[in-house]
Amino acid sequence: MRYNVRMRAAMRTRITYRKRSQNRFSMFLAVLVMLVILAAVGVRGYYLSQKLSEYDRKKEELRSQIEAEKIKSREIEEYAKYVQTDEFIEEYARDKLGLVKEGEILFKNEDNQ
């Protein structure tokens, strides 16, 4: 009978040891899986933050281009208004066509001909 009791106690100890080692292994695997997931999330987060920085830079670049185009558009509108004035027509006639007002004398420089 004592042999049976010792045998049962030894079996319980073995079973308990097996369960403990299985629990430790399971915990190790769970921790390992969590670390792998954490690393993957960290790498992806870093990649996304780099992309965000790049998109912010492009956004600012496009804003500055838009502002430059607005300025050009205003200048073109102002020039279009100026072209329709008498002052422009007179200036164009003097410079490009060589016309003068009645009573004016035109002096030409002989060196520039």
Gaussian input, Z-matrix of N, CA and C with variables (Angstrom, degrees):
# hf/3-21g

backbone

0 1
 N
 C     1     B1
 C     2     B2     1     A1
 N     3     B3     2     A2     1     D1
 C     4     B4     3     A3     2     D2
 C     5     B5     4     A4     3     D3
 N     6     B6     5     A5     4     D4
 C     7     B7     6     A6     5     D5
 C     8     B8     7     A7     6     D6
 N     9     B9     8     A8     7     D7
 C    10    B10     9     A9     8     D8
 C    11    B11    10    A10     9     D9
 N    12    B12    11    A11    10    D10
 C    13    B13    12    A12    11    D11
 C    14    B14    13    A13    12    D12
 N    15    B15    14    A14    13    D13
 C    16    B16    15    A15    14    D14
 C    17    B17    16    A16    15    D15
 N    18    B18    17    A17    16    D16
 C    19    B19    18    A18    17    D17
 C    20    B20    19    A19    18    D18
 N    21    B21    20    A20    19    D19
 C    22    B22    21    A21    20    D20
 C    23    B23    22    A22    21    D21
 N    24    B24    23    A23    22    D22
 C    25    B25    24    A24    23    D23
 C    26    B26    25    A25    24    D24
 N    27    B27    26    A26    25    D25
 C    28    B28    27    A27    26    D26
 C    29    B29    28    A28    27    D27
 N    30    B30    29    A29    28    D28
 C    31    B31    30    A30    29    D29
 C    32    B32    31    A31    30    D30
 N    33    B33    32    A32    31    D31
 C    34    B34    33    A33    32    D32
 C    35    B35    34    A34    33    D33
 N    36    B36    35    A35    34    D34
 C    37    B37    36    A36    35    D35
 C    38    B38    37    A37    36    D36
 N    39    B39    38    A38    37    D37
 C    40    B40    39    A39    38    D38
 C    41    B41    40    A40    39    D39
 N    42    B42    41    A41    40    D40
 C    43    B43    42    A42    41    D41
 C    44    B44    43    A43    42    D42
 N    45    B45    44    A44    43    D43
 C    46    B46    45    A45    44    D44
 C    47    B47    46    A46    45    D45
 N    48    B48    47    A47    46    D46
 C    49    B49    48    A48    47    D47
 C    50    B50    49    A49    48    D48
 N    51    B51    50    A50    49    D49
 C    52    B52    51    A51    50    D50
 C    53    B53    52    A52    51    D51
 N    54    B54    53    A53    52    D52
 C    55    B55    54    A54    53    D53
 C    56    B56    55    A55    54    D54
 N    57    B57    56    A56    55    D55
 C    58    B58    57    A57    56    D56
 C    59    B59    58    A58    57    D57
 N    60    B60    59    A59    58    D58
 C    61    B61    60    A60    59    D59
 C    62    B62    61    A61    60    D60
 N    63    B63    62    A62    61    D61
 C    64    B64    63    A63    62    D62
 C    65    B65    64    A64    63    D63
 N    66    B66    65    A65    64    D64
 C    67    B67    66    A66    65    D65
 C    68    B68    67    A67    66    D66
 N    69    B69    68    A68    67    D67
 C    70    B70    69    A69    68    D68
 C    71    B71    70    A70    69    D69
 N    72    B72    71    A71    70    D70
 C    73    B73    72    A72    71    D71
 C    74    B74    73    A73    72    D72
 N    75    B75    74    A74    73    D73
 C    76    B76    75    A75    74    D74
 C    77    B77    76    A76    75    D75
 N    78    B78    77    A77    76    D76
 C    79    B79    78    A78    77    D77
 C    80    B80    79    A79    78    D78
 N    81    B81    80    A80    79    D79
 C    82    B82    81    A81    80    D80
 C    83    B83    82    A82    81    D81
 N    84    B84    83    A83    82    D82
 C    85    B85    84    A84    83    D83
 C    86    B86    85    A85    84    D84
 N    87    B87    86    A86    85    D85
 C    88    B88    87    A87    86    D86
 C    89    B89    88    A88    87    D87
 N    90    B90    89    A89    88    D88
 C    91    B91    90    A90    89    D89
 C    92    B92    91    A91    90    D90
 N    93    B93    92    A92    91    D91
 C    94    B94    93    A93    92    D92
 C    95    B95    94    A94    93    D93
 N    96    B96    95    A95    94    D94
 C    97    B97    96    A96    95    D95
 C    98    B98    97    A97    96    D96
 N    99    B99    98    A98    97    D97
 C   100   B100    99    A99    98    D98
 C   101   B101   100   A100    99    D99
 N   102   B102   101   A101   100   D100
 C   103   B103   102   A102   101   D101
 C   104   B104   103   A103   102   D102
 N   105   B105   104   A104   103   D103
 C   106   B106   105   A105   104   D104
 C   107   B107   106   A106   105   D105
 N   108   B108   107   A107   106   D106
 C   109   B109   108   A108   107   D107
 C   110   B110   109   A109   108   D108
 N   111   B111   110   A110   109   D109
 C   112   B112   111   A111   110   D110
 C   113   B113   112   A112   111   D111
 N   114   B114   113   A113   112   D112
 C   115   B115   114   A114   113   D113
 C   116   B116   115   A115   114   D114
 N   117   B117   116   A116   115   D115
 C   118   B118   117   A117   116   D116
 C   119   B119   118   A118   117   D117
 N   120   B120   119   A119   118   D118
 C   121   B121   120   A120   119   D119
 C   122   B122   121   A121   120   D120
 N   123   B123   122   A122   121   D121
 C   124   B124   123   A123   122   D122
 C   125   B125   124   A124   123   D123
 N   126   B126   125   A125   124   D124
 C   127   B127   126   A126   125   D125
 C   128   B128   127   A127   126   D126
 N   129   B129   128   A128   127   D127
 C   130   B130   129   A129   128   D128
 C   131   B131   130   A130   129   D129
 N   132   B132   131   A131   130   D130
 C   133   B133   132   A132   131   D131
 C   134   B134   133   A133   132   D132
 N   135   B135   134   A134   133   D133
 C   136   B136   135   A135   134   D134
 C   137   B137   136   A136   135   D135
 N   138   B138   137   A137   136   D136
 C   139   B139   138   A138   137   D137
 C   140   B140   139   A139   138   D138
 N   141   B141   140   A140   139   D139
 C   142   B142   141   A141   140   D140
 C   143   B143   142   A142   141   D141
 N   144   B144   143   A143   142   D142
 C   145   B145   144   A144   143   D143
 C   146   B146   145   A145   144   D144
 N   147   B147   146   A146   145   D145
 C   148   B148   147   A147   146   D146
 C   149   B149   148   A148   147   D147
 N   150   B150   149   A149   148   D148
 C   151   B151   150   A150   149   D149
 C   152   B152   151   A151   150   D150
 N   153   B153   152   A152   151   D151
 C   154   B154   153   A153   152   D152
 C   155   B155   154   A154   153   D153
 N   156   B156   155   A155   154   D154
 C   157   B157   156   A156   155   D155
 C   158   B158   157   A157   156   D156
 N   159   B159   158   A158   157   D157
 C   160   B160   159   A159   158   D158
 C   161   B161   160   A160   159   D159
 N   162   B162   161   A161   160   D160
 C   163   B163   162   A162   161   D161
 C   164   B164   163   A163   162   D162
 N   165   B165   164   A164   163   D163
 C   166   B166   165   A165   164   D164
 C   167   B167   166   A166   165   D165
 N   168   B168   167   A167   166   D166
 C   169   B169   168   A168   167   D167
 C   170   B170   169   A169   168   D168
 N   171   B171   170   A170   169   D169
 C   172   B172   171   A171   170   D170
 C   173   B173   172   A172   171   D171
 N   174   B174   173   A173   172   D172
 C   175   B175   174   A174   173   D173
 C   176   B176   175   A175   174   D174
 N   177   B177   176   A176   175   D175
 C   178   B178   177   A177   176   D176
 C   179   B179   178   A178   177   D177
 N   180   B180   179   A179   178   D178
 C   181   B181   180   A180   179   D179
 C   182   B182   181   A181   180   D180
 N   183   B183   182   A182   181   D181
 C   184   B184   183   A183   182   D182
 C   185   B185   184   A184   183   D183
 N   186   B186   185   A185   184   D184
 C   187   B187   186   A186   185   D185
 C   188   B188   187   A187   186   D186
 N   189   B189   188   A188   187   D187
 C   190   B190   189   A189   188   D188
 C   191   B191   190   A190   189   D189
 N   192   B192   191   A191   190   D190
 C   193   B193   192   A192   191   D191
 C   194   B194   193   A193   192   D192
 N   195   B195   194   A194   193   D193
 C   196   B196   195   A195   194   D194
 C   197   B197   196   A196   195   D195
 N   198   B198   197   A197   196   D196
 C   199   B199   198   A198   197   D197
 C   200   B200   199   A199   198   D198
 N   201   B201   200   A200   199   D199
 C   202   B202   201   A201   200   D200
 C   203   B203   202   A202   201   D201
 N   204   B204   203   A203   202   D202
 C   205   B205   204   A204   203   D203
 C   206   B206   205   A205   204   D204
 N   207   B207   206   A206   205   D205
 C   208   B208   207   A207   206   D206
 C   209   B209   208   A208   207   D207
 N   210   B210   209   A209   208   D208
 C   211   B211   210   A210   209   D209
 C   212   B212   211   A211   210   D210
 N   213   B213   212   A212   211   D211
 C   214   B214   213   A213   212   D212
 C   215   B215   214   A214   213   D213
 N   216   B216   215   A215   214   D214
 C   217   B217   216   A216   215   D215
 C   218   B218   217   A217   216   D216
 N   219   B219   218   A218   217   D217
 C   220   B220   219   A219   218   D218
 C   221   B221   220   A220   219   D219
 N   222   B222   221   A221   220   D220
 C   223   B223   222   A222   221   D221
 C   224   B224   223   A223   222   D222
 N   225   B225   224   A224   223   D223
 C   226   B226   225   A225   224   D224
 C   227   B227   226   A226   225   D225
 N   228   B228   227   A227   226   D226
 C   229   B229   228   A228   227   D227
 C   230   B230   229   A229   228   D228
 N   231   B231   230   A230   229   D229
 C   232   B232   231   A231   230   D230
 C   233   B233   232   A232   231   D231
 N   234   B234   233   A233   232   D232
 C   235   B235   234   A234   233   D233
 C   236   B236   235   A235   234   D234
 N   237   B237   236   A236   235   D235
 C   238   B238   237   A237   236   D236
 C   239   B239   238   A238   237   D237
 N   240   B240   239   A239   238   D238
 C   241   B241   240   A240   239   D239
 C   242   B242   241   A241   240   D240
 N   243   B243   242   A242   241   D241
 C   244   B244   243   A243   242   D242
 C   245   B245   244   A244   243   D243
 N   246   B246   245   A245   244   D244
 C   247   B247   246   A246   245   D245
 C   248   B248   247   A247   246   D246
 N   249   B249   248   A248   247   D247
 C   250   B250   249   A249   248   D248
 C   251   B251   250   A250   249   D249
 N   252   B252   251   A251   250   D250
 C   253   B253   252   A252   251   D251
 C   254   B254   253   A253   252   D252
 N   255   B255   254   A254   253   D253
 C   256   B256   255   A255   254   D254
 C   257   B257   256   A256   255   D255
 N   258   B258   257   A257   256   D256
 C   259   B259   258   A258   257   D257
 C   260   B260   259   A259   258   D258
 N   261   B261   260   A260   259   D259
 C   262   B262   261   A261   260   D260
 C   263   B263   262   A262   261   D261
 N   264   B264   263   A263   262   D262
 C   265   B265   264   A264   263   D263
 C   266   B266   265   A265   264   D264
 N   267   B267   266   A266   265   D265
 C   268   B268   267   A267   266   D266
 C   269   B269   268   A268   267   D267
 N   270   B270   269   A269   268   D268
 C   271   B271   270   A270   269   D269
 C   272   B272   271   A271   270   D270
 N   273   B273   272   A272   271   D271
 C   274   B274   273   A273   272   D272
 C   275   B275   274   A274   273   D273
 N   276   B276   275   A275   274   D274
 C   277   B277   276   A276   275   D275
 C   278   B278   277   A277   276   D276
 N   279   B279   278   A278   277   D277
 C   280   B280   279   A279   278   D278
 C   281   B281   280   A280   279   D279
 N   282   B282   281   A281   280   D280
 C   283   B283   282   A282   281   D281
 C   284   B284   283   A283   282   D282
 N   285   B285   284   A284   283   D283
 C   286   B286   285   A285   284   D284
 C   287   B287   286   A286   285   D285
 N   288   B288   287   A287   286   D286
 C   289   B289   288   A288   287   D287
 C   290   B290   289   A289   288   D288
 N   291   B291   290   A290   289   D289
 C   292   B292   291   A291   290   D290
 C   293   B293   292   A292   291   D291
 N   294   B294   293   A293   292   D292
 C   295   B295   294   A294   293   D293
 C   296   B296   295   A295   294   D294
 N   297   B297   296   A296   295   D295
 C   298   B298   297   A297   296   D296
 C   299   B299   298   A298   297   D297
 N   300   B300   299   A299   298   D298
 C   301   B301   300   A300   299   D299
 C   302   B302   301   A301   300   D300
 N   303   B303   302   A302   301   D301
 C   304   B304   303   A303   302   D302
 C   305   B305   304   A304   303   D303
 N   306   B306   305   A305   304   D304
 C   307   B307   306   A306   305   D305
 C   308   B308   307   A307   306   D306
 N   309   B309   308   A308   307   D307
 C   310   B310   309   A309   308   D308
 C   311   B311   310   A310   309   D309
 N   312   B312   311   A311   310   D310
 C   313   B313   312   A312   311   D311
 C   314   B314   313   A313   312   D312
 N   315   B315   314   A314   313   D313
 C   316   B316   315   A315   314   D314
 C   317   B317   316   A316   315   D315
 N   318   B318   317   A317   316   D316
 C   319   B319   318   A318   317   D317
 C   320   B320   319   A319   318   D318
 N   321   B321   320   A320   319   D319
 C   322   B322   321   A321   320   D320
 C   323   B323   322   A322   321   D321
 N   324   B324   323   A323   322   D322
 C   325   B325   324   A324   323   D323
 C   326   B326   325   A325   324   D324
 N   327   B327   326   A326   325   D325
 C   328   B328   327   A327   326   D326
 C   329   B329   328   A328   327   D327
 N   330   B330   329   A329   328   D328
 C   331   B331   330   A330   329   D329
 C   332   B332   331   A331   330   D330
 N   333   B333   332   A332   331   D331
 C   334   B334   333   A333   332   D332
 C   335   B335   334   A334   333   D333
 N   336   B336   335   A335   334   D334
 C   337   B337   336   A336   335   D335
 C   338   B338   337   A337   336   D336

   B1=1.4176
   B2=1.5265
   B3=1.2953
   B4=1.4520
   B5=1.5126
   B6=1.2721
   B7=1.4482
   B8=1.5264
   B9=1.3286
   B10=1.4524
   B11=1.5235
   B12=1.2978
   B13=1.4673
   B14=1.5243
   B15=1.3234
   B16=1.4794
   B17=1.5230
   B18=1.3059
   B19=1.4620
   B20=1.5188
   B21=1.3192
   B22=1.4647
   B23=1.5276
   B24=1.2794
   B25=1.4676
   B26=1.5171
   B27=1.3198
   B28=1.4609
   B29=1.5210
   B30=1.3082
   B31=1.4678
   B32=1.5253
   B33=1.3465
   B34=1.4672
   B35=1.5218
   B36=1.3083
   B37=1.4579
   B38=1.5213
   B39=1.3295
   B40=1.4663
   B41=1.5227
   B42=1.3196
   B43=1.4586
   B44=1.5294
   B45=1.3187
   B46=1.4669
   B47=1.5264
   B48=1.3346
   B49=1.4599
   B50=1.5259
   B51=1.3333
   B52=1.4639
   B53=1.5294
   B54=1.3313
   B55=1.4621
   B56=1.5282
   B57=1.3308
   B58=1.4611
   B59=1.5266
   B60=1.3241
   B61=1.4610
   B62=1.5281
   B63=1.3393
   B64=1.4595
   B65=1.5268
   B66=1.3221
   B67=1.4646
   B68=1.5284
   B69=1.3103
   B70=1.4647
   B71=1.5199
   B72=1.3227
   B73=1.4610
   B74=1.5289
   B75=1.3251
   B76=1.4677
   B77=1.5180
   B78=1.3221
   B79=1.4616
   B80=1.5292
   B81=1.3248
   B82=1.4590
   B83=1.5298
   B84=1.3499
   B85=1.4692
   B86=1.5232
   B87=1.3233
   B88=1.4643
   B89=1.5241
   B90=1.3312
   B91=1.4627
   B92=1.5290
   B93=1.3055
   B94=1.4637
   B95=1.5304
   B96=1.3242
   B97=1.4737
   B98=1.5246
   B99=1.3258
   B100=1.4703
   B101=1.5247
   B102=1.3337
   B103=1.4608
   B104=1.5266
   B105=1.3182
   B106=1.4712
   B107=1.5226
   B108=1.3137
   B109=1.4721
   B110=1.5316
   B111=1.3121
   B112=1.4691
   B113=1.5275
   B114=1.3149
   B115=1.4626
   B116=1.5242
   B117=1.3188
   B118=1.4728
   B119=1.5227
   B120=1.3204
   B121=1.4645
   B122=1.5334
   B123=1.3148
   B124=1.4666
   B125=1.5157
   B126=1.3191
   B127=1.4672
   B128=1.5207
   B129=1.3029
   B130=1.4734
   B131=1.5325
   B132=1.3191
   B133=1.4625
   B134=1.5204
   B135=1.3172
   B136=1.4653
   B137=1.5254
   B138=1.3295
   B139=1.4571
   B140=1.5287
   B141=1.3346
   B142=1.4597
   B143=1.5297
   B144=1.3180
   B145=1.4654
   B146=1.5268
   B147=1.3260
   B148=1.4699
   B149=1.5246
   B150=1.3197
   B151=1.4648
   B152=1.5293
   B153=1.3194
   B154=1.4569
   B155=1.5268
   B156=1.3270
   B157=1.4656
   B158=1.5215
   B159=1.3146
   B160=1.4593
   B161=1.5339
   B162=1.3255
   B163=1.4591
   B164=1.5298
   B165=1.3321
   B166=1.4619
   B167=1.5238
   B168=1.3281
   B169=1.4646
   B170=1.5304
   B171=1.3308
   B172=1.4651
   B173=1.5313
   B174=1.3184
   B175=1.4564
   B176=1.5312
   B177=1.3180
   B178=1.4673
   B179=1.5254
   B180=1.3130
   B181=1.4607
   B182=1.5269
   B183=1.3144
   B184=1.4607
   B185=1.5299
   B186=1.3144
   B187=1.4667
   B188=1.5226
   B189=1.3232
   B190=1.4650
   B191=1.5307
   B192=1.3324
   B193=1.4645
   B194=1.5245
   B195=1.3105
   B196=1.4667
   B197=1.5243
   B198=1.3237
   B199=1.4656
   B200=1.5250
   B201=1.3259
   B202=1.4622
   B203=1.5321
   B204=1.3172
   B205=1.4649
   B206=1.5264
   B207=1.3220
   B208=1.4717
   B209=1.5271
   B210=1.3278
   B211=1.4688
   B212=1.5209
   B213=1.3352
   B214=1.4689
   B215=1.5220
   B216=1.3243
   B217=1.4583
   B218=1.5353
   B219=1.3337
   B220=1.4688
   B221=1.5186
   B222=1.3295
   B223=1.4642
   B224=1.5245
   B225=1.3192
   B226=1.4766
   B227=1.5265
   B228=1.3314
   B229=1.4590
   B230=1.5318
   B231=1.3316
   B232=1.4635
   B233=1.5254
   B234=1.3200
   B235=1.4593
   B236=1.5324
   B237=1.3352
   B238=1.4693
   B239=1.5252
   B240=1.3278
   B241=1.4656
   B242=1.5273
   B243=1.3268
   B244=1.4662
   B245=1.5306
   B246=1.3259
   B247=1.4585
   B248=1.5333
   B249=1.3076
   B250=1.4585
   B251=1.5345
   B252=1.3374
   B253=1.4655
   B254=1.5200
   B255=1.3393
   B256=1.4637
   B257=1.5227
   B258=1.3161
   B259=1.4619
   B260=1.5300
   B261=1.3390
   B262=1.4639
   B263=1.5184
   B264=1.3203
   B265=1.4621
   B266=1.5255
   B267=1.3295
   B268=1.4656
   B269=1.5242
   B270=1.3017
   B271=1.4713
   B272=1.5233
   B273=1.3206
   B274=1.4656
   B275=1.5347
   B276=1.3279
   B277=1.4652
   B278=1.5262
   B279=1.3133
   B280=1.4655
   B281=1.5350
   B282=1.3223
   B283=1.4729
   B284=1.5282
   B285=1.2897
   B286=1.4683
   B287=1.5336
   B288=1.3094
   B289=1.4568
   B290=1.5265
   B291=1.3280
   B292=1.4704
   B293=1.5191
   B294=1.2986
   B295=1.4594
   B296=1.5168
   B297=1.3730
   B298=1.4626
   B299=1.5225
   B300=1.3134
   B301=1.4572
   B302=1.5255
   B303=1.2903
   B304=1.4648
   B305=1.5211
   B306=1.3210
   B307=1.4598
   B308=1.5227
   B309=1.3296
   B310=1.4610
   B311=1.5198
   B312=1.3100
   B313=1.4571
   B314=1.5279
   B315=1.3128
   B316=1.4555
   B317=1.5085
   B318=1.3056
   B319=1.4581
   B320=1.5148
   B321=1.3342
   B322=1.4593
   B323=1.5176
   B324=1.2824
   B325=1.4533
   B326=1.5135
   B327=1.3112
   B328=1.4598
   B329=1.5324
   B330=1.2988
   B331=1.4734
   B332=1.5316
   B333=1.3133
   B334=1.4646
   B335=1.5103
   B336=1.3327
   B337=1.4546
   B338=1.4718
   A1=111.47
   A2=117.35
   A3=120.01
   A4=110.93
   A5=115.40
   A6=120.16
   A7=110.20
   A8=116.15
   A9=121.64
   A10=111.59
   A11=117.32
   A12=121.94
   A13=109.56
   A14=116.62
   A15=120.05
   A16=110.75
   A17=115.56
   A18=120.52
   A19=110.51
   A20=115.99
   A21=120.07
   A22=110.79
   A23=116.93
   A24=121.07
   A25=110.08
   A26=117.07
   A27=120.92
   A28=110.27
   A29=117.70
   A30=121.49
   A31=110.46
   A32=115.99
   A33=119.54
   A34=110.19
   A35=117.30
   A36=121.56
   A37=110.08
   A38=116.51
   A39=120.46
   A40=111.20
   A41=115.76
   A42=120.56
   A43=109.88
   A44=116.48
   A45=120.96
   A46=110.14
   A47=117.14
   A48=120.97
   A49=110.85
   A50=116.20
   A51=120.63
   A52=110.71
   A53=116.38
   A54=120.26
   A55=110.74
   A56=116.56
   A57=120.01
   A58=110.99
   A59=116.76
   A60=119.56
   A61=110.55
   A62=116.57
   A63=119.32
   A64=110.40
   A65=117.11
   A66=120.84
   A67=110.91
   A68=117.34
   A69=121.00
   A70=110.84
   A71=115.83
   A72=120.13
   A73=110.79
   A74=116.68
   A75=120.97
   A76=110.78
   A77=116.89
   A78=120.78
   A79=110.78
   A80=116.01
   A81=120.10
   A82=110.64
   A83=116.26
   A84=119.86
   A85=111.69
   A86=117.23
   A87=120.91
   A88=110.75
   A89=116.87
   A90=121.06
   A91=110.22
   A92=116.76
   A93=120.82
   A94=111.37
   A95=115.94
   A96=120.02
   A97=110.02
   A98=117.44
   A99=120.28
   A100=111.08
   A101=117.39
   A102=120.24
   A103=111.64
   A104=116.48
   A105=120.04
   A106=110.08
   A107=117.01
   A108=120.95
   A109=110.07
   A110=116.81
   A111=121.18
   A112=110.98
   A113=117.08
   A114=120.80
   A115=110.71
   A116=116.73
   A117=120.44
   A118=110.53
   A119=117.37
   A120=121.05
   A121=110.10
   A122=117.15
   A123=120.82
   A124=112.21
   A125=116.92
   A126=120.94
   A127=109.82
   A128=116.51
   A129=120.40
   A130=110.53
   A131=116.65
   A132=121.02
   A133=111.49
   A134=116.87
   A135=120.76
   A136=110.26
   A137=116.83
   A138=121.52
   A139=110.52
   A140=116.21
   A141=120.05
   A142=111.67
   A143=117.85
   A144=119.79
   A145=110.56
   A146=117.43
   A147=120.27
   A148=110.53
   A149=116.92
   A150=121.10
   A151=110.35
   A152=116.51
   A153=120.93
   A154=110.57
   A155=116.85
   A156=120.51
   A157=110.88
   A158=116.65
   A159=120.98
   A160=110.55
   A161=116.91
   A162=120.04
   A163=111.48
   A164=117.60
   A165=120.34
   A166=110.86
   A167=116.62
   A168=120.99
   A169=110.00
   A170=116.77
   A171=120.76
   A172=110.67
   A173=116.27
   A174=121.25
   A175=110.59
   A176=116.34
   A177=120.21
   A178=111.03
   A179=116.64
   A180=120.86
   A181=110.56
   A182=116.90
   A183=120.72
   A184=111.75
   A185=117.26
   A186=120.13
   A187=110.82
   A188=116.48
   A189=119.00
   A190=110.69
   A191=117.28
   A192=119.80
   A193=111.02
   A194=117.12
   A195=121.00
   A196=109.70
   A197=116.28
   A198=120.18
   A199=110.75
   A200=117.30
   A201=120.92
   A202=111.01
   A203=116.15
   A204=119.98
   A205=111.51
   A206=117.41
   A207=120.31
   A208=110.53
   A209=116.20
   A210=120.35
   A211=110.22
   A212=117.12
   A213=120.82
   A214=110.84
   A215=116.63
   A216=121.22
   A217=110.67
   A218=116.73
   A219=120.40
   A220=111.16
   A221=116.58
   A222=120.32
   A223=111.03
   A224=116.54
   A225=120.75
   A226=109.95
   A227=116.87
   A228=119.92
   A229=111.25
   A230=115.93
   A231=119.94
   A232=110.85
   A233=116.73
   A234=120.06
   A235=110.63
   A236=116.67
   A237=120.11
   A238=110.61
   A239=117.66
   A240=121.25
   A241=110.39
   A242=116.97
   A243=121.49
   A244=110.62
   A245=117.82
   A246=121.82
   A247=110.88
   A248=117.15
   A249=120.86
   A250=113.25
   A251=118.03
   A252=120.40
   A253=110.77
   A254=115.19
   A255=121.59
   A256=111.17
   A257=116.97
   A258=121.47
   A259=110.76
   A260=116.17
   A261=119.84
   A262=110.83
   A263=116.80
   A264=120.49
   A265=109.96
   A266=116.51
   A267=120.44
   A268=110.68
   A269=117.03
   A270=121.30
   A271=111.37
   A272=116.59
   A273=121.54
   A274=110.15
   A275=116.05
   A276=120.20
   A277=110.53
   A278=118.43
   A279=121.66
   A280=111.27
   A281=116.41
   A282=120.36
   A283=112.77
   A284=116.76
   A285=120.00
   A286=113.39
   A287=116.18
   A288=119.10
   A289=113.54
   A290=116.78
   A291=120.70
   A292=113.31
   A293=118.33
   A294=122.10
   A295=110.40
   A296=115.54
   A297=121.47
   A298=107.84
   A299=114.20
   A300=119.04
   A301=109.09
   A302=114.44
   A303=120.04
   A304=108.86
   A305=115.55
   A306=121.63
   A307=113.14
   A308=120.53
   A309=122.54
   A310=109.40
   A311=115.00
   A312=120.96
   A313=107.19
   A314=116.50
   A315=122.41
   A316=109.36
   A317=117.33
   A318=122.90
   A319=108.47
   A320=115.53
   A321=120.01
   A322=108.78
   A323=115.75
   A324=121.73
   A325=107.58
   A326=117.45
   A327=121.52
   A328=111.99
   A329=118.21
   A330=121.23
   A331=112.05
   A332=118.82
   A333=122.45
   A334=113.82
   A335=118.54
   A336=119.83
   A337=112.88
   D1=-40.40
   D2=178.20
   D3=-61.58
   D4=-35.37
   D5=178.83
   D6=-62.09
   D7=-42.64
   D8=178.22
   D9=-61.65
   D10=-43.82
   D11=-179.38
   D12=-64.27
   D13=-44.45
   D14=178.57
   D15=-64.16
   D16=-39.65
   D17=179.86
   D18=-63.76
   D19=-44.49
   D20=179.19
   D21=-64.52
   D22=-41.52
   D23=179.07
   D24=-63.72
   D25=-41.84
   D26=178.10
   D27=-64.85
   D28=-40.03
   D29=178.80
   D30=-64.53
   D31=-42.23
   D32=178.44
   D33=-62.71
   D34=-40.77
   D35=179.90
   D36=-63.63
   D37=-43.36
   D38=178.37
   D39=-63.03
   D40=-44.80
   D41=179.98
   D42=-63.08
   D43=-44.16
   D44=178.73
   D45=-61.80
   D46=-43.10
   D47=179.20
   D48=-62.73
   D49=-42.85
   D50=178.62
   D51=-61.56
   D52=-44.13
   D53=179.88
   D54=-63.24
   D55=-42.05
   D56=178.57
   D57=-62.45
   D58=-45.30
   D59=-178.77
   D60=-67.55
   D61=-35.67
   D62=176.25
   D63=-66.99
   D64=-40.23
   D65=177.77
   D66=-64.25
   D67=-41.53
   D68=178.27
   D69=-63.44
   D70=-43.78
   D71=178.96
   D72=-64.07
   D73=-41.79
   D74=177.72
   D75=-62.61
   D76=-42.97
   D77=177.98
   D78=-64.02
   D79=-41.12
   D80=178.14
   D81=-60.75
   D82=-45.60
   D83=178.45
   D84=-63.20
   D85=-40.94
   D86=179.52
   D87=-63.32
   D88=-44.01
   D89=178.39
   D90=-64.70
   D91=-41.60
   D92=179.29
   D93=-62.35
   D94=-44.53
   D95=178.48
   D96=-62.26
   D97=-43.29
   D98=179.39
   D99=-62.80
   D100=-40.17
   D101=178.78
   D102=-65.14
   D103=-39.72
   D104=177.65
   D105=-64.08
   D106=-43.79
   D107=178.63
   D108=-63.55
   D109=-43.64
   D110=178.86
   D111=-61.30
   D112=-42.35
   D113=178.26
   D114=-64.14
   D115=-42.40
   D116=179.46
   D117=-63.63
   D118=-42.68
   D119=178.68
   D120=-64.95
   D121=-40.42
   D122=178.81
   D123=-63.45
   D124=-44.70
   D125=179.39
   D126=-64.00
   D127=-44.26
   D128=179.92
   D129=-64.29
   D130=-40.44
   D131=177.97
   D132=-62.21
   D133=-41.79
   D134=177.94
   D135=-63.40
   D136=-43.88
   D137=178.83
   D138=-60.74
   D139=-43.53
   D140=-179.71
   D141=-67.51
   D142=-35.87
   D143=178.04
   D144=-67.64
   D145=-35.61
   D146=175.81
   D147=-64.84
   D148=-43.05
   D149=178.39
   D150=-63.10
   D151=-40.83
   D152=179.56
   D153=-62.25
   D154=-42.48
   D155=177.53
   D156=-62.17
   D157=-41.67
   D158=179.30
   D159=-64.53
   D160=-43.06
   D161=179.48
   D162=-66.69
   D163=-36.67
   D164=176.45
   D165=-63.45
   D166=-40.40
   D167=178.92
   D168=-64.12
   D169=-44.22
   D170=178.87
   D171=-64.28
   D172=-37.93
   D173=179.48
   D174=-61.66
   D175=-45.38
   D176=178.73
   D177=-65.32
   D178=-39.47
   D179=178.08
   D180=-62.43
   D181=-43.08
   D182=178.72
   D183=-67.26
   D184=-36.42
   D185=176.37
   D186=-61.97
   D187=-43.02
   D188=179.68
   D189=-67.00
   D190=-35.89
   D191=176.40
   D192=-66.03
   D193=-39.67
   D194=178.21
   D195=-62.36
   D196=-43.87
   D197=179.82
   D198=-63.24
   D199=-40.96
   D200=178.00
   D201=-63.67
   D202=-40.13
   D203=178.86
   D204=-67.79
   D205=-35.59
   D206=176.19
   D207=-63.62
   D208=-41.44
   D209=178.38
   D210=-63.39
   D211=-45.00
   D212=177.63
   D213=-60.04
   D214=-41.46
   D215=179.94
   D216=-61.91
   D217=-43.32
   D218=177.35
   D219=-62.48
   D220=-42.09
   D221=179.21
   D222=-62.73
   D223=-40.81
   D224=179.25
   D225=-65.25
   D226=-41.90
   D227=178.00
   D228=-62.31
   D229=-42.87
   D230=178.55
   D231=-64.13
   D232=-41.43
   D233=178.99
   D234=-65.55
   D235=-38.80
   D236=178.09
   D237=-61.74
   D238=-38.83
   D239=176.34
   D240=-67.47
   D241=-41.89
   D242=-178.93
   D243=-64.26
   D244=-38.62
   D245=-178.89
   D246=-61.41
   D247=-27.82
   D248=-177.90
   D249=-86.43
   D250=0.07
   D251=-178.95
   D252=-89.18
   D253=159.53
   D254=177.08
   D255=-66.47
   D256=-32.39
   D257=179.99
   D258=-60.41
   D259=-44.19
   D260=178.96
   D261=-65.30
   D262=-44.08
   D263=-178.14
   D264=-60.85
   D265=-42.53
   D266=178.56
   D267=-64.68
   D268=-46.12
   D269=179.64
   D270=-61.26
   D271=-42.14
   D272=179.72
   D273=-64.67
   D274=-43.13
   D275=-179.80
   D276=-63.40
   D277=-39.80
   D278=178.96
   D279=-67.94
   D280=-49.56
   D281=-172.85
   D282=-75.54
   D283=-48.78
   D284=-172.24
   D285=-89.20
   D286=-38.02
   D287=-175.27
   D288=-99.19
   D289=-12.29
   D290=178.35
   D291=73.90
   D292=22.00
   D293=179.90
   D294=-82.95
   D295=153.08
   D296=177.80
   D297=-131.65
   D298=160.36
   D299=176.96
   D300=-75.18
   D301=159.62
   D302=178.79
   D303=-63.70
   D304=129.41
   D305=179.20
   D306=92.38
   D307=-7.56
   D308=178.13
   D309=-88.37
   D310=151.85
   D311=177.89
   D312=-112.12
   D313=132.33
   D314=-178.76
   D315=-99.30
   D316=121.49
   D317=176.33
   D318=-103.52
   D319=130.27
   D320=178.30
   D321=-113.65
   D322=142.29
   D323=176.95
   D324=-88.52
   D325=125.82
   D326=-176.37
   D327=-72.79
   D328=-24.28
   D329=-179.75
   D330=-70.20
   D331=-28.70
   D332=-175.75
   D333=-88.01
   D334=-0.17
   D335=-175.97
   D336=-81.09

